[in-house]
Amino acid sequence: MLTSDSSSEFFSVPESSGNGGRAYRELIHSSGGGFCELYRVNRMGRFRVLKCLKAEFRGNPVYEGLLRKEFETGFSLDLPNICQYYSMDSTEELGNCLE
């Protein structure tokens, strides 16, 4: 469990957004051979992870469909060791994202 003064290699506690209180966003993983990226964002004081398509795949109907299918499957899961998706949203910078 992370506390305010601890971190892990994958998730670290950010020191400051450094952007005047605006939304914080940090790339935390980009798949080597895949088509997705993970971003950590601050939404209303809570950190969330967004999964989105890499820039070169955004807007491609095949990859957008795969992301939609992943959301539909992940949203319906309710298992103790698998992360559940809460929403599929679109941002101007990242396109469609799973949260």
Secondary structure, DSSP 8 states (H G I E B T S, - for coil): ---TT---SSS---S---STTS--EEEEEE-SSSSEEEEEEEETTEEEEEEEE-GGGTT-HHHHHHHHHHHHHHHH---TTS-----EEEETTTEEEE-
